[in-house]
Amino acid sequence: MLSLIMDNVSNVRSFILSGFNETMNFRVPLFSLTLMYYCVILFFNISLIVIIISDEILHEPMYILLSSFCINAVYGTTGFYPKFLSDLLLSSQTISYEGCLLQAFIMYSFACCDLSILAVMAFDRYLAICRPLHYHSFMTKRRLSQLVCFSWLTPLCIFSINAVLTSRIKLCGVNIQRVLCLDWLIVKLACPETDTFSKNITAYATIIIYVSHGFFIIWTYMHLIKTCVRSKEDRAKFMQTCMPHLISLITFLVVMFFDPAYKQFGSTDLSRSLQNFIAIEFLIIPPVMNPLIYGFKLTKIRNRILGVVYFKRK
């Protein structure tokens, strides 16, 4: 098997996803549940995208950013679930070298794009509540387009460079201890003598960029809270439009930091299945929870959904 996967230690052609070992004991129910869950993710997110695009009343910055959020959810989950489902049906779980790099690129760009969109959403709410007189003059269609492009192009560019650097690393192993490819899992297979200095520099730069996103969001919420305590009207606006964003942000931070925290401080006695669940939480919880939160909490979207349901019943 290894001879088919590796020409030699420096020429890996594909990887073995060994995280599936325990999972294969209940592949049929897991396949059924995963397929159904993936369909739910697609239905919720695509429905919200279609509702926002088709209704001119919703062509406002907050809702445009929300549709970008949902598009990113479809992008990220499509990078994982189809491959995962096909692996459950196969006797051997392998992924090509190029496919592994692509999946790692999608996973990281998806996660960081989420944080970028959350940062832009926080800025939008800051302008709307703290600087209402300047909101429409600043948040023009052109400025909104620039912010959306920033939230997408920044992670795509960063992780394109990251993928190129990863592809230059000499590898001495093929076993990936998860059900999906992540960059750190590939780098973990590097030969001992491999120079990963450029990779480390890129990783630190990426961390600095996205930690600064986090500090920016904290800064906006400090001003939002300071403004909202002065006015009952602003408090109502905060609860209506900022609470969904805050819940999405907290959920994102919890699921993104749970896996690194477990690797650093967690027990090694956990089953492989539970370790896999921890690793893919960011692909399970936010893609379903976010459209539900925004769909029920934002009045205009809720009314639009109820209007569609009522019209179909008639």
Rosetta blueprint (number, residue, H / E / L):
1 M L
2 L H
3 S H
4 L H
5 I H
6 M E
7 D E
8 N E
9 V L
10 S L
11 N E
12 V E
13 R L
14 S E
15 F E
16 I E
17 L E
18 S H
19 G H
20 F H
21 N L
22 E L
23 T H
24 M H
25 N H
26 F H
27 R H
28 V H
29 P H
30 L H
31 F H
32 S H
33 L H
34 T H
35 L H
36 M H
37 Y H
38 Y H
39 C H
40 V H
41 I H
42 L H
43 F H
44 F H
45 N H
46 I H
47 S H
48 L H
49 I H
50 V H
51 I H
52 I H
53 I H
54 S H
55 D L
56 E H
57 I H
58 L H
59 H L
60 E L
61 P H
62 M H
63 Y H
64 I H
65 L H
66 L H
67 S H
68 S H
69 F H
70 C H
71 I H
72 N H
73 A H
74 V H
75 Y H
76 G H
77 T H
78 T H
79 G L
80 F L
81 Y H
82 P H
83 K H
84 F H
85 L H
86 S H
87 D H
88 L H
89 L H
90 L L
91 S L
92 S L
93 Q L
94 T E
95 I E
96 S E
97 Y H
98 E H
99 G H
100 C H
101 L H
102 L H
103 Q H
104 A H
105 F H
106 I H
107 M H
108 Y H
109 S H
110 F H
111 A H
112 C H
113 C H
114 D H
115 L H
116 S H
117 I H
118 L H
119 A H
120 V H
121 M H
122 A H
123 F H
124 D H
125 R H
126 Y H
127 L H
128 A H
129 I H
130 C H
131 R L
132 P H
133 L H
134 H H
135 Y H
136 H H
137 S H
138 F H
139 M L
140 T L
141 K H
142 R H
143 R H
144 L H
145 S H
146 Q H
147 L H
148 V H
149 C H
150 F H
151 S H
152 W H
153 L H
154 T H
155 P H
156 L H
157 C H
158 I H
159 F H
160 S H
161 I H
162 N H
163 A H
164 V H
165 L H
166 T H
167 S H
168 R L
169 I L
170 K L
171 L E
172 C L
173 G L
174 V L
175 N E
176 I E
177 Q L
178 R L
179 V L
180 L L
181 C L
182 L L
183 D H
184 W H
185 L H
186 I H
187 V H
188 K L
189 L L
190 A E
191 C L
192 P L
193 E L
194 T L
195 D L
196 T L
197 F H
198 S H
199 K H
200 N H
201 I H
202 T H
203 A H
204 Y H
205 A H
206 T H
207 I H
208 I H
209 I H
210 Y H
211 V H
212 S H
213 H H
214 G H
215 F H
216 F H
217 I H
218 I H
219 W H
220 T H
221 Y H
222 M H
223 H H
224 L H
225 I H
226 K H
227 T H
228 C H
229 V L
230 R L
231 S L
232 K H
233 E H
234 D H
235 R H
236 A H
237 K H
238 F H
239 M H
240 Q H
241 T H
242 C H
243 M H
244 P H
245 H H
246 L H
247 I H
248 S H
249 L H
250 I H
251 T H
252 F H
253 L H
254 V H
255 V H
256 M H
257 F H
258 F H
259 D H
260 P H
261 A H
262 Y H
263 K H
264 Q H
265 F H
266 G L
267 S L
268 T L
269 D L
270 L L
271 S L
272 R H
273 S H
274 L H
275 Q H
276 N H
277 F H
278 I H
279 A H
280 I L
281 E H
282 F H
283 L H
284 I L
285 I L
286 P H
287 P H
288 V H
289 M H
290 N H
291 P H
292 L H
293 I H
294 Y H
295 G H
296 F H
297 K H
298 L L
299 T H
300 K H
301 I H
302 R H
303 N H
304 R H
305 I H
306 L H
307 G H
308 V H
309 V H
310 Y H
311 F H
312 K H
313 R H
314 K L
